[in-house]
Amino acid sequence: ERIEQIGGKLRLDTEAWREKAGHQPCFRADIVRSGTGAGDTSIAAFLTAMLNGEALSECMRYAAATGACCVQAYDALSGLKSFEEIDRMDFV
């Protein structure tokens, strides 16, 4: 009930997200410098994509790609890319 209240304020169709499940393989980072912030930035990317109206598969892809970008820098923010940049990247 509480999530539905929040969803209404954000114009999020909480019913469309009910009972969803999925799987996204990891993306290979070119180099791993630090894991600092990788989880937080992945969740932020997932939620941003979700609030932008993306499907579950895209939300998961952005989350995994953001985590892979994040670990390539020593801090939590330097490796981050926009969704547009991520769309142009070729992850193995």
Secondary structure, DSSP 8 states (H G I E B T S, - for coil): -HHHHHHHHTT--HHHHTT----------S-----TTHHHHHHHHHHHHHHTT--HHHHHHHHHHHHHHHTTSSSSSTT---HHHHHH----
